Amino acid sequence: MTAWRPTPALVRTCILALAGIAGGVVGGLAVPLVLAAPFVLLGVMGLLGRPGRVPAVRTQIDHHRLHEGQGTTSRVVVEDLTGVEHVTRVAAPAPHVATRPAYGAVGSLVEHGLPVVEFSPRRWGRRIIGAERIALTSPWAGWRTGPTDMPEHGLSVLPQTAPYDSRAEVPQPDGLVGRHRSRRLGSGTEFEGIRPFAVGDRLKRVNWPVSLRTGELHVITTRAEQDAGVWLVVDGLRDIGVSGGIDGAASSLDLTVRAAAALAEHHVRTGDRVGLLVVASEGARVRLGSGPRHLHRLTGTLARVRTEARSVAPERLDLGAGAGSVVYVLSPMLFTPLVTATASLLRGGASVVVIDTLGDRSTGEDPRALASLAARMQQIERDDRLQQLAALGCPVVPWRGPGTLDTVLHQLARRAQVPKVRAR
């Protein structure tokens, strides 16, 4: 903090007091002396109320990691309040951050408590808050130190996990034990069916009642003790539309990140192993894992997604999910190499579901305008890509929140049980 300086109010008070005294003495009149008496009193009290030392001031916030829509409080800490009567704070506005008071300006007497400013981030990502100026005032508003600039605080805002739940089983799980059991036959405890004996079957699996009734050996088949290996592929190449935060319209990247967070939370809480791949110029990859700590890692990675002008070279685009995995591709599907990589992944044996996160982008613009014509041409190309993916057997589902994938996962689970013929 800077040194204590007299306030304009104290300067005006002293000038008026001296002027009244001088006028009364020079003119020999009592009226100026009477009028100057209150200013003399205020001036003397203000001059005598000068604090002895400048206190150290800093700010701190209660939380450094929040979800969209949650809030935190910025508090001011003063080491020595001796001689301080009033504290004033003015916080600078930050994009996608709501403040209370609305304009970030607040002040209060020390005896009523130090003033606080509340911040509420309205969009996921990295937010900078707490850039403010603080001034301290002595009793009788005689002396002031500041305003002093306070350092900013970084706030990590996680995407809001939209309400999502699914009762459908993941079609081709691959991992350890979780709630979503594997459809694969193997050594396990969950009953799958009874079939005729084949070379290599264990004798302990023989079902004697059925074997005696039919005259041929039959064995019991069980499901493998495996859970779901789920990959989330997030398209962070472009952001279509303008984000209005949690309270307004959502851009395509908002839908993508929030849908990915909802799917990650759902599958992690049901015991599945979840991995994440961010397709961007500076992408990120999180290996398969489970548990609350892994969920924090996934949501933290999603909060750091950024779109840049640079694109990804097609030869560097590798989704990297093996056969038997369940892959959710969350994308507006406007990048042709990503569509090609999705088709290659589908041919490789993975269960792929494309979640369309473009949203409703209809506007009231003139259809003959150049921008509107370009958007319509891009929409036609996008629809053609989605039709080609659907022809390959890849379901394309727009994100609708709870129950979005129930029907699709049921269909994929039935498809996974159908015998497949592969050419060699």
N, C-alpha and C positions, 0 to 999 in steps of 0.2 A: 504494500500500500504506500501511497505517496504521503507527504507530510500534511499536517492539519493546516487548512487555509480558511480564512474568514469567508463566510457566505455573503452573497450579495445583500441578503436581508440585514446582516450585521453592519455592512458598510453603509447602507442607506440609513439605518437607525442612527449610527454615529454621526453621519453628515447632518441629518435633521436635528439631532440633539445639539451639535455644535452651532448650527445656524440659529437655532432658537435662543441659545444662551448668548451668542454674540449679538443678535438683534435686540434682546432685552437689555444687555449691558450697554451697548452703544446708544440705543434709543431711550434708555431709561424707562422702559415700559415693562409692566408686570405680565401682560398678556402673552408675549412670546415665551417668557420663562415658564408660565403655567402650561402652555401648549407643548413645550419641549420636555416637561417633567417626565411623562411616560416613556419618551424615547431615551431619555437619560437612564431611566431605570432598566429598560430592556438592554440598552447598550452595555451598561455595567455588568448585568447578569450574564450577558453573552460573552463578554471579555473574560470574566472570572471563571466561566465554565469551560475554558480550553483544556482538553485532555492533556495529560503529561506525555504519553507515548502513543505511537501508532500501532494498533493491534494487527496481528497477522490473520488474514482471512483466506479461507478456501471453501470449495464446494465439494459435495459428494452426492452420489445417487445410490438409491437403495438396491437397485438391480442392474446387472449388466447383460442379462439374457432374458428376453421376453418373447411371448407369442404376439401375433398381430392382435390389436384390440386391447391388450393388457396395458397397464400403466405403471409408472414408477415416479418417485418423488425426489427432487433435487433439493438438498438442504445446504444451508450455509453454516459454516463453523467458524466462530470468532474466538480466538484464544483468550483475549482479555476484553471484557465489556465495560471496564471502568471508564466512565466519562462518555459512553455511547448511549444515546437516547433513541435514535431512529435508524433503521436499516432499509435501504431501497435496492431493489433488484430489477433489472430489465434483461430478459432473455431474448436472444436473436431467434427469428423463425427458422425452422428446419423443414425441408421438404418431407411430406408424408408423415408429419409429426404434429399432433394436436397438443396444445398447452392449456393449462388452467392456472391463472386467468387467461382469457382468450388471446390477449396480445403479449403475454409474458411479462407484464409490468406489475410489480407488487411491492408494497412497503408496509411496515408496521412498527409500532413502538416495541422496544426491547422488553418492557414489562409484560407485554401481551404475547411474547414469544417471537422468535425469529421467523421471517417470512419464508414460505416454501413455494416452489413452482412444480407443478405436476406435468409430466409428459406422457403421452400415449401414442406410440407408433401405430400408424394405420396401414403400413405395408411392410412385408418381409424384406430382409436385406440388412446391410450394414448402415446404421444411422448414427449421425453425430449430433449430440445434444449438449446443452449446458454452456454454449458460448454466450456469456452474459457479462454485464457490467454491474458492479456493486459499489454503493456509496454509503458511508457512515456519517451520521450527523450527531453533534454534541447537543446537550440540553440548551433550550432557548434558541435552537437553530442558529447558533453563533459560529460554529466551526464545522468544516466538512473535509473528509478525506476521500479521495476517489473522484469520479468513478474509475474503478480498476477493472481491467479485462481479466476474466477468469478462463482457465484452460477448458477445452472441450472434453467431453466424455464419449467414448465409443460404446455403442449399444448394438448388440447382436439380436436381430428380430427374426424369430423363427416363423415359418409359414403356419397359418392357421390350419389345423387338421379338420377339414370339413367332416360332418357326421357321415360315416360310411360303415357299412357292415354287409357281410355276404355270408350266406349259409351254404353256398356251393363249394364243393371240394375242388382243390387245385388238381388239374388233370394228370400231370406227370411230375410228381414230387421227386426230389432227389436230395437226401440229407440224412439227418438223424431223426429222433422221435419228436413229433409235434402233433397238433390236433388234426391237421390235414394229412391223413394217411396216404401211403402210396398205393397206386393202382397196380403196381408191378407184383408179380408172383414171386414169393421168396420165403425165407425162413422167418416166420412171425407167429403171432397168436390170434390174429383176427381172421375169422373164417371167410373164405372166398368162394369155394365150391368143391365139387367132387368130380373126378375124371378117371378114365381108365389108367391102369398102371403102365408106366413107361420105363425103359431102361435108365437107371440112374436114380430112380425114386427111392427114398428111404423107407425101410420096412415099417418104421414106427408111424408112418403116415397112412398105412393101409387102413381102410374103413371096412372092418369085417362084416358088419350087418349087411351093407350093400353088396360086398363081394360074395357072401353066401347066398343072397337072394338072386343075384344075376348070374352066378357061376363064373365070373371073371373078377380078377383083382381090381379094386378101385382105391384111389388114394385121395386124401383131403388136401386141398390147396389153400394156402393162406397168403395174406398180403405181407409184403416186406415191411420191416420196422423202419420206415423212412418218413421224413416230413418233406415239406415243400421247399424247393430251391427257387426262389422268386427273384427275378432281375427287373429293376426299374430303369428304363432308358428314357432320359429326360432330354428333350430338344431345347437347348439354350442358344440356338443360333440367331433367332429373330424374336422380336416382341411386337406382335400385331395389335394395334389399338393403343389407347391411352388408359393408363391405370388410374382409377379413382380411389385406390386404397380399399380397405375393408368395407368402407361405407358406400363406395360408388361402383362404377362399372369396372369389370375385370378385363385386363388385357389377356392375350393368349398365353404369355409367360406366367401371369398370375394363376390362370386355370391349371397350367402344367405343373407348377411347383406345388400348389395346394392339393391337387389330385395326387401327386406323388407322395406328399406327406401323409395324406389320408390312407393310401394303400400301404405305405410302409408301417404306419402305426397299427393298422388292422392285422397285417401278417405277422409282425413281430409279437404282438400281444397274443396271437393264437399259437405261438411257438414255432413258426416257420423261420427259415433262414432267408434273409433278404440282402440283396446286393444292389448297388446303384452305379449307373454310368451316365455322366453328364456329357452330352455331345455339344461342344463349344470350341472356340479357338484355344481356350485354356481349360480344357475339360478336366473332370475329376472322376475317379473310380474308387468305389468302396467295395471291398470284397464281401462275400457272403458271411453273414453273422447273425446273431440273435441276442436278445436280452435288452434291458433298458438302456445300458450304456451304448450299445450299437444303434439303438433308435435315436439317441441324442447325436451320435455321429452322423447319421443319415440326414436328420433335419438340419444340423449345422452345415452340412455340405450343400443342401438345397438352398439355405439362406445366403450362400456365397455365389450363387449362379449369377453371371453377368453376361449381357449381350454386347458384342463389339462388331465393328464394321468388317473385321477380318472373318473369313469363313474357314471351313475345314477342308483340306485337300481330300478328294474322294479316296485316294489310295491309303490315307491314314485312318479312314473310318472303319473301325472294326468293333462290332458290338460284343464279340468275345464270349457269348453264352453258348455252352455246349448243348448237345442233344440231351433231351430229358428235362431241360429246364423250362420254367414258365417265364415268359418275357412279356412285360407290359411296355409298349412303346408309346410314350405320351408326347404327342407332337401335333402341330397343325398340318404336317406333311406337305410343306412347301419347298423342301430341299430334296432334289431328285436323288443324290447319292444315299441319303438316309432311307429312302424308299427302296432303293436297290439293295442296301445292306439288310433291310428287314425281310425282303424276299429271299435273300441268300440264307438268312437265319431260319426261315420257315422251311426251306428245302433241306436244311441240315438236320431236321428232326425235332426242333424245339417247338413248344406250343406258344405261339405268338398272338398277342391281342393288341391291336392298335387302338388307342384311346384318343379320339379326336378332340383336341383342346383349342380349336380355332374359335369356337363360340359363335354367337350371332353377331355378325359384323354388318348387318344391313343399315344403311344410312339414307337420309333423305336428300342426297345430292342429285343433281341433274344427271340422268342416265347418259346424256350426250357429252358430259364433261370428260376431259381427258383422263383424270384420275379415276373416275368411275368406270370408264372403258378398260383401263389397265387392270383394275381390281376384278372386273368380270372375266377378263381373259385369264388372269391368274387363277380364278375360281374354277374355270373350265379345265385348266391343266391339272389342278389339284383333284377335281372329281375324277378325271381320267386315271390318275395314279391310284386313287382309292378303289376304283373299279377293277384295275389290274390286280391289286392285292386281294380283293374279294374273290376274283377268279382263281387265285392260287389257294383258296381256302383259308385266308386270314380274315378273321372277323374285325370289322371296324365299328367302334361304338363311340358315340359322343358322350362326354362326361356329364352325368346327370346327378351325381351324388350317391346317396344310399341305394343299393340294389342295381347299380349300373351294370355290373358284370355277372349277375346271377345266371341269366339265361345263357349267356355266352359260355361261361365255365361249365354249365351242365352239358351243353352240346360238345365242348371239347373233351369232357370226361367220357362221354359215350363214344366219341370218335377214337379216344385212346385205347378203348377195349376192342376195337375192330381189328382183326388180323390184317397185317400189311404185307404186301408182296414187293420186294425190292429187287431190282435188276442188278446182276453182278457181271 
